[in-house]
């Protein structure tokens, strides 16, 4: 059974990450707009889009696969990471030859977005209180029944069926 608060850390990470992305984007747009004009604004926009998509996609995929087996989630995350790397490289190859943006604005914005979003998501997960329950051990303990040596509960050796020993 899933507790309604079980996925609160993931939702908080998405929220904090989006806020961090928005903050870095606004600051970067203002700074690079003043420093490099329109090319600085374009560099900041492309950098924020690439960096933000890269980080937010991971946490959104984790949330989307929250109800599948952990191995399936791991496989999906690994595949999505490979796809994100391919897309990021393709975007960089395409825009490398273009001159509508300021290259330092692009690089600095990508780095700033990655650092701020990772810190924001980590903070969100660390601050979120998720309810969890530790099961109580049963009265008989984990070795209820016969042990591996074939000894019954009363200590007599038998067939190892866990039932009363017969002598």
Secondary structure, 3 states (H helix, E strand, C coil): CCCCCCCHHHHHHHHHHHHHHHHHHHHHHHHHHHHHCHHHHHHHHHHHHHHHHHHHHHHHHHHHCCCCCHHHHHHHHHHHHHHHHHHHHHHHHHHHCCCCCCHHHHHHHHHHHHHHHHHHHHHHHHHCCCCCCCCCCCCCCCCCCCCCCCECCCCCECCCCCCCCCC
